[in-house]
Amino acid sequence: MIGMTSENIAAGENIAAVAHFAARLRFETDVSDVHADLEAGTPGVIVIDSRGDEAWRQGHLPHAVHLPTARIAAGAADVVPAGSRVVTYCWGPGCNGATKAALEFARLGYPVKEMIGGYEYWVREGFPVRDEHGVRARPADELTTPAGAACGC
């Protein structure tokens, strides 16, 4: 047990919890939501792969734009149309590269979210990737999503 029940959450703690989780959703998104936006053709969403050149060649989201973190300050205006919402990603949960990239975009004044899970979870959920051989997808990893279905959250 984590030591909290609905009876012992003080009103101030609950307000802080709501603020905390609302802020996370304001600045983070997940691979399923990004995939849904891309499939729906949601206007104004630009997905930025902030990894290096070798990682990009290994595979990336089919609709992503390659802009490594070190090049964001100099190159953002060239690849992100005015009024766009930026989503950054890097390798995965063990990497804070997407966070660093999102910080760079925020410093430049762009509305930005970090795609939690990164490239790793994009692949693990069975979504398509593009590499030098074209677009392909691996079967979904049953540890990350139900086989053949969305998680439903």
Biotite code that builds the C-alpha atoms (Angstrom):
import biotite.structure as struc

atoms = struc.array([
    struc.Atom([0.000, 0.000, 0.000], chain_id="A", res_id=1, res_name="MET", atom_name="CA", element="C"),
    struc.Atom([1.252, 3.493, -0.783], chain_id="A", res_id=2, res_name="ILE", atom_name="CA", element="C"),
    struc.Atom([-0.025, 4.994, 2.460], chain_id="A", res_id=3, res_name="GLY", atom_name="CA", element="C"),
    struc.Atom([-2.823, 7.115, 1.010], chain_id="A", res_id=4, res_name="MET", atom_name="CA", element="C"),
    struc.Atom([-6.529, 6.487, 0.911], chain_id="A", res_id=5, res_name="THR", atom_name="CA", element="C"),
    struc.Atom([-9.268, 8.790, -0.258], chain_id="A", res_id=6, res_name="SER", atom_name="CA", element="C"),
    struc.Atom([-10.005, 9.536, 3.393], chain_id="A", res_id=7, res_name="GLU", atom_name="CA", element="C"),
    struc.Atom([-6.536, 10.874, 4.181], chain_id="A", res_id=8, res_name="ASN", atom_name="CA", element="C"),
    struc.Atom([-5.769, 13.072, 1.146], chain_id="A", res_id=9, res_name="ILE", atom_name="CA", element="C"),
    struc.Atom([-5.824, 16.648, 2.353], chain_id="A", res_id=10, res_name="ALA", atom_name="CA", element="C"),
    struc.Atom([-7.536, 19.199, 0.118], chain_id="A", res_id=11, res_name="ALA", atom_name="CA", element="C"),
    struc.Atom([-4.213, 20.949, -0.543], chain_id="A", res_id=12, res_name="GLY", atom_name="CA", element="C"),
    struc.Atom([-2.579, 17.702, -1.581], chain_id="A", res_id=13, res_name="GLU", atom_name="CA", element="C"),
    struc.Atom([-5.427, 16.982, -3.965], chain_id="A", res_id=14, res_name="ASN", atom_name="CA", element="C"),
    struc.Atom([-5.145, 20.446, -5.541], chain_id="A", res_id=15, res_name="ILE", atom_name="CA", element="C"),
    struc.Atom([-1.405, 19.931, -5.942], chain_id="A", res_id=16, res_name="ALA", atom_name="CA", element="C"),
    struc.Atom([-1.974, 16.501, -7.494], chain_id="A", res_id=17, res_name="ALA", atom_name="CA", element="C"),
    struc.Atom([-4.458, 17.908, -9.997], chain_id="A", res_id=18, res_name="VAL", atom_name="CA", element="C"),
    struc.Atom([-2.020, 20.684, -10.937], chain_id="A", res_id=19, res_name="ALA", atom_name="CA", element="C"),
    struc.Atom([0.848, 18.208, -11.267], chain_id="A", res_id=20, res_name="HIS", atom_name="CA", element="C"),
    struc.Atom([-0.976, 15.771, -13.541], chain_id="A", res_id=21, res_name="PHE", atom_name="CA", element="C"),
    struc.Atom([-2.598, 18.515, -15.607], chain_id="A", res_id=22, res_name="ALA", atom_name="CA", element="C"),
    struc.Atom([0.855, 20.040, -16.206], chain_id="A", res_id=23, res_name="ALA", atom_name="CA", element="C"),
    struc.Atom([2.243, 16.690, -17.312], chain_id="A", res_id=24, res_name="ARG", atom_name="CA", element="C"),
    struc.Atom([-0.565, 16.285, -19.847], chain_id="A", res_id=25, res_name="LEU", atom_name="CA", element="C"),
    struc.Atom([-0.020, 19.851, -21.050], chain_id="A", res_id=26, res_name="ARG", atom_name="CA", element="C"),
    struc.Atom([3.653, 19.213, -21.831], chain_id="A", res_id=27, res_name="PHE", atom_name="CA", element="C"),
    struc.Atom([3.798, 15.443, -22.497], chain_id="A", res_id=28, res_name="GLU", atom_name="CA", element="C"),
    struc.Atom([2.090, 13.147, -24.945], chain_id="A", res_id=29, res_name="THR", atom_name="CA", element="C"),
    struc.Atom([2.455, 9.460, -25.669], chain_id="A", res_id=30, res_name="ASP", atom_name="CA", element="C"),
    struc.Atom([3.158, 7.450, -28.799], chain_id="A", res_id=31, res_name="VAL", atom_name="CA", element="C"),
    struc.Atom([-0.464, 6.346, -29.199], chain_id="A", res_id=32, res_name="SER", atom_name="CA", element="C"),
    struc.Atom([-1.750, 9.907, -29.165], chain_id="A", res_id=33, res_name="ASP", atom_name="CA", element="C"),
    struc.Atom([0.955, 11.072, -31.590], chain_id="A", res_id=34, res_name="VAL", atom_name="CA", element="C"),
    struc.Atom([0.159, 8.154, -33.898], chain_id="A", res_id=35, res_name="HIS", atom_name="CA", element="C"),
    struc.Atom([-3.553, 9.002, -33.764], chain_id="A", res_id=36, res_name="ALA", atom_name="CA", element="C"),
    struc.Atom([-2.851, 12.668, -34.600], chain_id="A", res_id=37, res_name="ASP", atom_name="CA", element="C"),
    struc.Atom([-0.615, 11.727, -37.519], chain_id="A", res_id=38, res_name="LEU", atom_name="CA", element="C"),
    struc.Atom([-3.090, 9.171, -38.868], chain_id="A", res_id=39, res_name="GLU", atom_name="CA", element="C"),
    struc.Atom([-5.915, 11.714, -38.590], chain_id="A", res_id=40, res_name="ALA", atom_name="CA", element="C"),
    struc.Atom([-3.832, 14.352, -40.348], chain_id="A", res_id=41, res_name="GLY", atom_name="CA", element="C"),
    struc.Atom([-4.237, 16.736, -37.430], chain_id="A", res_id=42, res_name="THR", atom_name="CA", element="C"),
    struc.Atom([-3.081, 20.086, -38.806], chain_id="A", res_id=43, res_name="PRO", atom_name="CA", element="C"),
    struc.Atom([-0.147, 21.943, -37.310], chain_id="A", res_id=44, res_name="GLY", atom_name="CA", element="C"),
    struc.Atom([1.593, 19.000, -35.624], chain_id="A", res_id=45, res_name="VAL", atom_name="CA", element="C"),
    struc.Atom([5.318, 18.755, -36.393], chain_id="A", res_id=46, res_name="ILE", atom_name="CA", element="C"),
    struc.Atom([7.134, 15.729, -34.943], chain_id="A", res_id=47, res_name="VAL", atom_name="CA", element="C"),
    struc.Atom([10.845, 16.324, -34.394], chain_id="A", res_id=48, res_name="ILE", atom_name="CA", element="C"),
    struc.Atom([13.361, 13.484, -34.109], chain_id="A", res_id=49, res_name="ASP", atom_name="CA", element="C"),
    struc.Atom([16.120, 14.992, -31.977], chain_id="A", res_id=50, res_name="SER", atom_name="CA", element="C"),
    struc.Atom([18.551, 12.072, -32.315], chain_id="A", res_id=51, res_name="ARG", atom_name="CA", element="C"),
    struc.Atom([21.789, 12.096, -34.275], chain_id="A", res_id=52, res_name="GLY", atom_name="CA", element="C"),
    struc.Atom([22.279, 11.241, -37.931], chain_id="A", res_id=53, res_name="ASP", atom_name="CA", element="C"),
    struc.Atom([23.137, 7.560, -37.398], chain_id="A", res_id=54, res_name="GLU", atom_name="CA", element="C"),
    struc.Atom([20.052, 6.996, -35.249], chain_id="A", res_id=55, res_name="ALA", atom_name="CA", element="C"),
    struc.Atom([17.861, 8.744, -37.847], chain_id="A", res_id=56, res_name="TRP", atom_name="CA", element="C"),
    struc.Atom([19.181, 6.437, -40.567], chain_id="A", res_id=57, res_name="ARG", atom_name="CA", element="C"),
    struc.Atom([18.494, 3.400, -38.372], chain_id="A", res_id=58, res_name="GLN", atom_name="CA", element="C"),
    struc.Atom([14.809, 4.304, -38.355], chain_id="A", res_id=59, res_name="GLY", atom_name="CA", element="C"),
    struc.Atom([12.402, 7.110, -37.501], chain_id="A", res_id=60, res_name="HIS", atom_name="CA", element="C"),
    struc.Atom([8.715, 7.967, -37.467], chain_id="A", res_id=61, res_name="LEU", atom_name="CA", element="C"),
    struc.Atom([7.513, 8.214, -41.085], chain_id="A", res_id=62, res_name="PRO", atom_name="CA", element="C"),
    struc.Atom([6.260, 11.802, -40.720], chain_id="A", res_id=63, res_name="HIS", atom_name="CA", element="C"),
    struc.Atom([9.086, 13.055, -38.500], chain_id="A", res_id=64, res_name="ALA", atom_name="CA", element="C"),
    struc.Atom([11.481, 15.866, -39.285], chain_id="A", res_id=65, res_name="VAL", atom_name="CA", element="C"),
    struc.Atom([15.116, 15.306, -38.345], chain_id="A", res_id=66, res_name="HIS", atom_name="CA", element="C"),
    struc.Atom([16.567, 18.105, -36.236], chain_id="A", res_id=67, res_name="LEU", atom_name="CA", element="C"),
    struc.Atom([19.142, 17.023, -33.652], chain_id="A", res_id=68, res_name="PRO", atom_name="CA", element="C"),
    struc.Atom([19.022, 18.971, -30.411], chain_id="A", res_id=69, res_name="THR", atom_name="CA", element="C"),
    struc.Atom([22.325, 20.767, -31.070], chain_id="A", res_id=70, res_name="ALA", atom_name="CA", element="C"),
    struc.Atom([20.855, 22.200, -34.301], chain_id="A", res_id=71, res_name="ARG", atom_name="CA", element="C"),
    struc.Atom([17.456, 23.324, -32.975], chain_id="A", res_id=72, res_name="ILE", atom_name="CA", element="C"),
    struc.Atom([18.359, 26.939, -32.198], chain_id="A", res_id=73, res_name="ALA", atom_name="CA", element="C"),
    struc.Atom([19.785, 27.487, -35.683], chain_id="A", res_id=74, res_name="ALA", atom_name="CA", element="C"),
    struc.Atom([17.358, 25.324, -37.670], chain_id="A", res_id=75, res_name="GLY", atom_name="CA", element="C"),
    struc.Atom([13.927, 25.442, -36.040], chain_id="A", res_id=76, res_name="ALA", atom_name="CA", element="C"),
    struc.Atom([12.626, 28.342, -38.117], chain_id="A", res_id=77, res_name="ALA", atom_name="CA", element="C"),
    struc.Atom([13.586, 26.488, -41.315], chain_id="A", res_id=78, res_name="ASP", atom_name="CA", element="C"),
    struc.Atom([11.651, 23.294, -40.509], chain_id="A", res_id=79, res_name="VAL", atom_name="CA", element="C"),
    struc.Atom([8.758, 24.343, -38.262], chain_id="A", res_id=80, res_name="VAL", atom_name="CA", element="C"),
    struc.Atom([6.056, 26.406, -39.966], chain_id="A", res_id=81, res_name="PRO", atom_name="CA", element="C"),
    struc.Atom([4.687, 29.330, -37.957], chain_id="A", res_id=82, res_name="ALA", atom_name="CA", element="C"),
    struc.Atom([1.765, 28.338, -35.770], chain_id="A", res_id=83, res_name="GLY", atom_name="CA", element="C"),
    struc.Atom([2.790, 24.678, -35.541], chain_id="A", res_id=84, res_name="SER", atom_name="CA", element="C"),
    struc.Atom([2.787, 22.595, -32.387], chain_id="A", res_id=85, res_name="ARG", atom_name="CA", element="C"),
    struc.Atom([6.024, 20.682, -31.919], chain_id="A", res_id=86, res_name="VAL", atom_name="CA", element="C"),
    struc.Atom([6.349, 17.157, -30.535], chain_id="A", res_id=87, res_name="VAL", atom_name="CA", element="C"),
    struc.Atom([9.872, 15.992, -29.729], chain_id="A", res_id=88, res_name="THR", atom_name="CA", element="C"),
    struc.Atom([11.166, 12.467, -29.370], chain_id="A", res_id=89, res_name="TYR", atom_name="CA", element="C"),
    struc.Atom([14.465, 10.713, -28.821], chain_id="A", res_id=90, res_name="CYS", atom_name="CA", element="C"),
    struc.Atom([15.364, 7.069, -28.090], chain_id="A", res_id=91, res_name="TRP", atom_name="CA", element="C"),
    struc.Atom([13.112, 6.144, -25.180], chain_id="A", res_id=92, res_name="GLY", atom_name="CA", element="C"),
    struc.Atom([12.355, 6.338, -21.486], chain_id="A", res_id=93, res_name="PRO", atom_name="CA", element="C"),
    struc.Atom([15.999, 5.880, -20.506], chain_id="A", res_id=94, res_name="GLY", atom_name="CA", element="C"),
    struc.Atom([17.013, 8.963, -22.488], chain_id="A", res_id=95, res_name="CYS", atom_name="CA", element="C"),
    struc.Atom([16.277, 12.607, -21.735], chain_id="A", res_id=96, res_name="ASN", atom_name="CA", element="C"),
    struc.Atom([17.123, 13.799, -25.252], chain_id="A", res_id=97, res_name="GLY", atom_name="CA", element="C"),
    struc.Atom([13.492, 14.608, -26.055], chain_id="A", res_id=98, res_name="ALA", atom_name="CA", element="C"),
    struc.Atom([13.279, 16.662, -22.864], chain_id="A", res_id=99, res_name="THR", atom_name="CA", element="C"),
    struc.Atom([16.370, 18.641, -23.860], chain_id="A", res_id=100, res_name="LYS", atom_name="CA", element="C"),
    struc.Atom([14.954, 19.170, -27.352], chain_id="A", res_id=101, res_name="ALA", atom_name="CA", element="C"),
    struc.Atom([11.589, 20.278, -25.960], chain_id="A", res_id=102, res_name="ALA", atom_name="CA", element="C"),
    struc.Atom([13.388, 22.748, -23.697], chain_id="A", res_id=103, res_name="LEU", atom_name="CA", element="C"),
    struc.Atom([15.185, 24.219, -26.717], chain_id="A", res_id=104, res_name="GLU", atom_name="CA", element="C"),
    struc.Atom([11.911, 24.673, -28.589], chain_id="A", res_id=105, res_name="PHE", atom_name="CA", element="C"),
    struc.Atom([10.250, 26.190, -25.506], chain_id="A", res_id=106, res_name="ALA", atom_name="CA", element="C"),
    struc.Atom([13.132, 28.668, -25.185], chain_id="A", res_id=107, res_name="ARG", atom_name="CA", element="C"),
    struc.Atom([12.477, 29.672, -28.794], chain_id="A", res_id=108, res_name="LEU", atom_name="CA", element="C"),
    struc.Atom([8.788, 30.261, -28.024], chain_id="A", res_id=109, res_name="GLY", atom_name="CA", element="C"),
    struc.Atom([7.256, 27.208, -29.725], chain_id="A", res_id=110, res_name="TYR", atom_name="CA", element="C"),
    struc.Atom([4.350, 25.327, -28.171], chain_id="A", res_id=111, res_name="PRO", atom_name="CA", element="C"),
    struc.Atom([5.941, 21.945, -27.512], chain_id="A", res_id=112, res_name="VAL", atom_name="CA", element="C"),
    struc.Atom([5.284, 18.540, -26.008], chain_id="A", res_id=113, res_name="LYS", atom_name="CA", element="C"),
    struc.Atom([7.631, 15.669, -25.316], chain_id="A", res_id=114, res_name="GLU", atom_name="CA", element="C"),
    struc.Atom([6.582, 12.249, -26.648], chain_id="A", res_id=115, res_name="MET", atom_name="CA", element="C"),
    struc.Atom([7.165, 9.970, -23.679], chain_id="A", res_id=116, res_name="ILE", atom_name="CA", element="C"),
    struc.Atom([8.382, 6.513, -24.558], chain_id="A", res_id=117, res_name="GLY", atom_name="CA", element="C"),
    struc.Atom([10.234, 7.853, -27.585], chain_id="A", res_id=118, res_name="GLY", atom_name="CA", element="C"),
    struc.Atom([11.258, 5.847, -30.592], chain_id="A", res_id=119, res_name="TYR", atom_name="CA", element="C"),
    struc.Atom([11.508, 2.679, -28.497], chain_id="A", res_id=120, res_name="GLU", atom_name="CA", element="C"),
    struc.Atom([7.854, 2.650, -27.526], chain_id="A", res_id=121, res_name="TYR", atom_name="CA", element="C"),
    struc.Atom([6.753, 3.756, -30.990], chain_id="A", res_id=122, res_name="TRP", atom_name="CA", element="C"),
    struc.Atom([8.401, 0.596, -32.338], chain_id="A", res_id=123, res_name="VAL", atom_name="CA", element="C"),
    struc.Atom([7.244, -1.586, -29.439], chain_id="A", res_id=124, res_name="ARG", atom_name="CA", element="C"),
    struc.Atom([3.617, -0.574, -29.995], chain_id="A", res_id=125, res_name="GLU", atom_name="CA", element="C"),
    struc.Atom([3.887, -1.785, -33.589], chain_id="A", res_id=126, res_name="GLY", atom_name="CA", element="C"),
    struc.Atom([3.689, 1.575, -35.333], chain_id="A", res_id=127, res_name="PHE", atom_name="CA", element="C"),
    struc.Atom([5.466, 2.020, -38.677], chain_id="A", res_id=128, res_name="PRO", atom_name="CA", element="C"),
    struc.Atom([9.004, 3.324, -39.017], chain_id="A", res_id=129, res_name="VAL", atom_name="CA", element="C"),
    struc.Atom([10.922, 4.546, -42.046], chain_id="A", res_id=130, res_name="ARG", atom_name="CA", element="C"),
    struc.Atom([14.509, 3.583, -42.807], chain_id="A", res_id=131, res_name="ASP", atom_name="CA", element="C"),
    struc.Atom([16.656, 3.153, -45.899], chain_id="A", res_id=132, res_name="GLU", atom_name="CA", element="C"),
    struc.Atom([14.497, 0.166, -46.949], chain_id="A", res_id=133, res_name="HIS", atom_name="CA", element="C"),
    struc.Atom([11.183, 2.022, -46.747], chain_id="A", res_id=134, res_name="GLY", atom_name="CA", element="C"),
    struc.Atom([8.349, 1.896, -44.237], chain_id="A", res_id=135, res_name="VAL", atom_name="CA", element="C"),
    struc.Atom([7.852, -1.183, -42.084], chain_id="A", res_id=136, res_name="ARG", atom_name="CA", element="C"),
    struc.Atom([6.422, -2.179, -38.719], chain_id="A", res_id=137, res_name="ALA", atom_name="CA", element="C"),
    struc.Atom([7.209, -4.878, -36.199], chain_id="A", res_id=138, res_name="ARG", atom_name="CA", element="C"),
    struc.Atom([4.499, -6.777, -34.354], chain_id="A", res_id=139, res_name="PRO", atom_name="CA", element="C"),
    struc.Atom([3.317, -5.013, -31.212], chain_id="A", res_id=140, res_name="ALA", atom_name="CA", element="C"),
    struc.Atom([5.071, -6.030, -28.002], chain_id="A", res_id=141, res_name="ASP", atom_name="CA", element="C"),
    struc.Atom([2.442, -7.510, -25.690], chain_id="A", res_id=142, res_name="GLU", atom_name="CA", element="C"),
    struc.Atom([4.210, -5.886, -22.739], chain_id="A", res_id=143, res_name="LEU", atom_name="CA", element="C"),
    struc.Atom([3.355, -2.428, -24.082], chain_id="A", res_id=144, res_name="THR", atom_name="CA", element="C"),
    struc.Atom([-0.025, -2.835, -25.784], chain_id="A", res_id=145, res_name="THR", atom_name="CA", element="C"),
    struc.Atom([-2.619, -5.534, -26.365], chain_id="A", res_id=146, res_name="PRO", atom_name="CA", element="C"),
    struc.Atom([-1.797, -7.476, -29.529], chain_id="A", res_id=147, res_name="ALA", atom_name="CA", element="C"),
    struc.Atom([-3.788, -6.050, -32.431], chain_id="A", res_id=148, res_name="GLY", atom_name="CA", element="C"),
    struc.Atom([-5.493, -3.354, -30.377], chain_id="A", res_id=149, res_name="ALA", atom_name="CA", element="C"),
    struc.Atom([-5.011, 0.004, -28.756], chain_id="A", res_id=150, res_name="ALA", atom_name="CA", element="C"),
    struc.Atom([-4.547, 0.117, -25.000], chain_id="A", res_id=151, res_name="CYS", atom_name="CA", element="C"),
    struc.Atom([-7.879, 1.848, -24.477], chain_id="A", res_id=152, res_name="GLY", atom_name="CA", element="C"),
    struc.Atom([-6.609, 4.419, -22.007], chain_id="A", res_id=153, res_name="CYS", atom_name="CA", element="C"),
])
